[in-house]
Amino acid sequence: MSQSNAYTVISAQNDHECTTVRAHPRNETFHIVDYADEDARERVADLPVGSVVRMELSRAGRRSNVWCAESVTTARTDGGERR
């Protein structure tokens, strides 16, 4: 399963490279724990909380709500802070 959508960053990438985002307009929460490549990982790492991004996500294995960022495009940021 793969889905492309707009997401708001609600938790910046942590030391374990996990980032939490919320989908528009459904308010579903996704935990990104894997990245298609180093470029995708770096793009997500640079996003402050509050940023809105377009991403294509695919399931990261069989675990429940964990995802792989296949592609990442910044839509806008609100000047939020990294947390």
C-alpha positions, 0 to 999 in steps of 0.5 A, a space after each residue: 500500500 502506498 499513499 501520496 498526500 499532504 502531511 503536517 509534521 507534528 514531531 520532528 525527526 528524533 535520534 532514532 530517525 522517527 518523525 510523526 506526521 498528521 495527514 490532511 484532512 483526515 487527522 490520521 497519524 503516521 510514524 515515519 521510521 524508514 526512508 527510500 534513500 538518504 535524500 528522503 531522510 535528510 529532507 525529513 530531518 530538516 523539517 520543523 514542527 508545523 511544516 506541511 509536506 507532500 509525501 508518498 508513504 509505503 508500509 515499513 514491514 508488517 508492523 502497525 502504524 510505521 511507514 517509509 517515506 518514498 518521496 518528500 516535497 516541502 509544501 510550506 513551513 510556518 517557521 515552526 521550531 524543531 522539537 
